Amino acid sequence: MVSDRATRLRRLARTITARFGLASDRQEAIEAEWSGSARAWVFSWTDGPTVAQVRAACGEAEPEASERLRYVRGLSQNSAALGAVRLTVSSATSTGRRPFVSAPDVEKSLRDEPFPAPRTERERALVYAVVYEIHDAHRRNQADAEEICGLINRYGLAMFLRRCGAELSPAEILTAHYAASHAHPTWRYQLAPMEADVLFRAVHEDLRAPAEIIAAALALLPELPAGFAEAEHELRVRLERATPTAQGASSPTAPGRRRESRATGSIQ
């Protein structure tokens, strides 16, 4: 009977929800619903295990009741932003061609990843900055995948990296400083830094480079081929002259990394 199967499937949904440690009172819980358009029962949930994992668990627990069952895993706004960020960064090329990511791309990229979550603090910070921008711009606490992809496609990731206060490597500090003048759009959109030798030369040729920029350039030396000894000496002299020596003056940021200041407000 239909009613008997409905009861079994709803019980199965609760069983699988518990098996994967999903919160039964939140959106991530597995729900059993009849779809009139599909003429089938559907198990739906947000984030959490993959479709393949839930299908296998259902087949093991209730092989008869789960026949012809359909499975739909949705993505939360944070997971959608995470997928969009990863796709944008991974598509970086030397051609300077702007990336374009879409909601279906994001869903496909996370299809086989259970419980999608940031792997690094940078990913976590970028996800927060992107989602916050949409919340702030639209005065609501929700962002869908299309909005997230559209925002990143339009503005790129560098702006959000500045806003979230993520730590930058020496090459990234210099690329952020010189990317516009060197026509390097892959930094703006995909966070791809310029070549170390190009960056070092840019600082060497920039007679107005501040101490922090000079220090970052000197930190690139282990990555550079031989032949920069003279330029290195010149930069060290300039760094010594640019470094405040008066008592109480703050010293420049260490050449390894710096933290960008957090910006506030929406995109105008």
ChimeraX attribute file (.defattr): number of C-alpha atoms within 10 A of each C-alpha:
attribute: neighborCount
match mode: 1-to-1
recipient: residues
	/A:1	5
	/A:2	7
	/A:3	8
	/A:4	9
	/A:5	14
	/A:6	16
	/A:7	13
	/A:8	16
	/A:9	23
	/A:10	16
	/A:11	14
	/A:12	22
	/A:13	23
	/A:14	17
	/A:15	16
	/A:16	19
	/A:17	21
	/A:18	14
	/A:19	11
	/A:20	15
	/A:21	13
	/A:22	20
	/A:23	12
	/A:24	14
	/A:25	7
	/A:26	10
	/A:27	15
	/A:28	21
	/A:29	23
	/A:30	29
	/A:31	20
	/A:32	23
	/A:33	16
	/A:34	14
	/A:35	11
	/A:36	8
	/A:37	6
	/A:38	9
	/A:39	8
	/A:40	13
	/A:41	20
	/A:42	20
	/A:43	24
	/A:44	19
	/A:45	25
	/A:46	20
	/A:47	24
	/A:48	24
	/A:49	22
	/A:50	20
	/A:51	20
	/A:52	13
	/A:53	14
	/A:54	22
	/A:55	20
	/A:56	12
	/A:57	18
	/A:58	21
	/A:59	15
	/A:60	11
	/A:61	14
	/A:62	13
	/A:63	12
	/A:64	11
	/A:65	17
	/A:66	22
	/A:67	12
	/A:68	10
	/A:69	16
	/A:70	18
	/A:71	18
	/A:72	15
	/A:73	19
	/A:74	17
	/A:75	23
	/A:76	20
	/A:77	21
	/A:78	23
	/A:79	22
	/A:80	26
	/A:81	30
	/A:82	26
	/A:83	29
	/A:84	30
	/A:85	23
	/A:86	16
	/A:87	19
	/A:88	23
	/A:89	18
	/A:90	13
	/A:91	16
	/A:92	19
	/A:93	13
	/A:94	10
	/A:95	9
	/A:96	14
	/A:97	12
	/A:98	17
	/A:99	19
	/A:100	17
	/A:101	19
	/A:102	17
	/A:103	19
	/A:104	10
	/A:105	15
	/A:106	23
	/A:107	18
	/A:108	11
	/A:109	14
	/A:110	19
	/A:111	18
	/A:112	14
	/A:113	14
	/A:114	14
	/A:115	14
	/A:116	20
	/A:117	15
	/A:118	17
	/A:119	9
	/A:120	8
	/A:121	11
	/A:122	16
	/A:123	19
	/A:124	17
	/A:125	17
	/A:126	25
	/A:127	26
	/A:128	17
	/A:129	21
	/A:130	28
	/A:131	22
	/A:132	18
	/A:133	19
	/A:134	20
	/A:135	15
	/A:136	14
	/A:137	12
	/A:138	12
	/A:139	9
	/A:140	10
	/A:141	11
	/A:142	14
	/A:143	20
	/A:144	16
	/A:145	22
	/A:146	16
	/A:147	18
	/A:148	26
	/A:149	24
	/A:150	16
	/A:151	16
	/A:152	23
	/A:153	19
	/A:154	12
	/A:155	13
	/A:156	25
	/A:157	24
	/A:158	19
	/A:159	20
	/A:160	22
	/A:161	23
	/A:162	19
	/A:163	19
	/A:164	22
	/A:165	18
	/A:166	20
	/A:167	17
	/A:168	19
	/A:169	18
	/A:170	26
	/A:171	23
	/A:172	22
	/A:173	23
	/A:174	23
	/A:175	26
	/A:176	20
	/A:177	15
	/A:178	16
	/A:179	18
	/A:180	12
	/A:181	9
	/A:182	13
	/A:183	11
	/A:184	19
	/A:185	20
	/A:186	26
	/A:187	23
	/A:188	22
	/A:189	25
	/A:190	25
	/A:191	21
	/A:192	21
	/A:193	22
	/A:194	20
	/A:195	12
	/A:196	21
	/A:197	16
	/A:198	12
	/A:199	25
	/A:200	26
	/A:201	13
	/A:202	18
	/A:203	23
	/A:204	18
	/A:205	11
	/A:206	12
	/A:207	10
	/A:208	12
	/A:209	18
	/A:210	15
	/A:211	23
	/A:212	21
	/A:213	22
	/A:214	26
	/A:215	24
	/A:216	25
	/A:217	26
	/A:218	20
	/A:219	18
	/A:220	18
	/A:221	16
	/A:222	9
	/A:223	10
	/A:224	12
	/A:225	9
	/A:226	8
	/A:227	8
	/A:228	13
	/A:229	10
	/A:230	8
	/A:231	16
	/A:232	17
	/A:233	12
	/A:234	11
	/A:235	22
	/A:236	15
	/A:237	11
	/A:238	19
	/A:239	20
	/A:240	12
	/A:241	11
	/A:242	17
	/A:243	16
	/A:244	14
	/A:245	11
	/A:246	8
	/A:247	6
	/A:248	7
	/A:249	9
	/A:250	10
	/A:251	13
	/A:252	17
	/A:253	14
	/A:254	13
	/A:255	19
	/A:256	17
	/A:257	18
	/A:258	19
	/A:259	14
	/A:260	15
	/A:261	11
	/A:262	12
	/A:263	12
	/A:264	9
	/A:265	10
	/A:266	12
	/A:267	10
	/A:268	4
